[in-house]
Amino acid sequence: MDLDLRKVRYFAAVADQLHFGRAADELHIAQPALSRQIRALEQDLGASLFTRDRHGVALTDAGRQLLADAGPLLASAQAVRRRVSEAARGSRRLTVGFRAGIPVIPAARAFEARHPDVVVDVQRIEGDDQAPMLLDGRIDVAYVRLPIDETGLRVTPLYTEPRVAVLPAGHRLAGKEEVTEADLAGEPLLWQGDPSTQPTRRPHPNAGYRVRGVDETLEHVAAGRGISFLARSASVFSSHPDVTYVPIPDLAPDQVCLATAASRTSPLVDDFLTAAQATAEITAECGNYEMWHPGSDAVPQQG
């Protein structure tokens, strides 16, 4: 039997609330009707998804597995609806996401040379946005930085680039030509995402600040709440009068990849991937050009 996406959506609401009444209110349906839909889904799957007793509602092992799969599944269905709607309007458009410091223009120009009738939109994204926006169809393809949850995605490595330490302007190491991880051991660390995914393995006391994106990182560093690390190209395009960047060669490099939803089959997306791979070296040079040529408005030219 095919999986009923409406029932999966109902399941996801109950799994989020762990309460049938609140989930029913959120879905704007009656609680008995919601309970019937969940029982029907359990019958379809041949597995119990929730345990229900006087202590409340909890997910079973099967329920936890379905919850892990439900997000990408529902997001993919929503993306299909959006793309069909755009096609019905006769629109030919490719939306490309990118992280701070990664130029999209080299690949976009190569792509547009083959597809002059397709409009390429670009949208800056942050680390937390990378996977969700690809899965729900808000963007078609994206330049991403690892780590990323690759569930439901197709991720193609493009190039690596060095990182820099982000320090307050008055820091004891500001102005150094370079620093090492050992120099910064013990410094409070501002972190993005899961602290275990940070590029350093040196001990850093948790300063209690989780930052989202480059702009927040710079503000917290400037306020003296800790240090952080950025890909070199992100630092090239982001400045703050109270923040300084220092190369840190022994830190693990940043990996730039191109990602799209694994369920998405599109000749346009495939052609953009080809363009991104062909222009990866130029993109890397553009992203770091200002660091080597301060004050120049030019960009590297192909060839």
Secondary structure, DSSP 8 states (H G I E B T S, - for coil): ----HHHHHHHHHHHHHT-HHHHHHHHTS-HHHHHHHHHHHHHHHTS--EEEETTEEEE-HHHHHHHHHHHHHHHHHHHHHHHHHHHHTT--EEEEEE-TT---HHHHHHHHHH-TTSEEEEEE--GGGHHHHHHTTS-SEEEEES----TTEEEEEEEEE-EEEEEETT-TTTT-S---HHHHTT--EEE-S-GGGSS--S---EEEEE--HHHHHHHHHHTTS-BEEEEHHHHHT---TTEEEEE-TTS--EEEEEEEETT---HHHHHHHHHHHHTHHHHHHHHHHHHHSTT--------
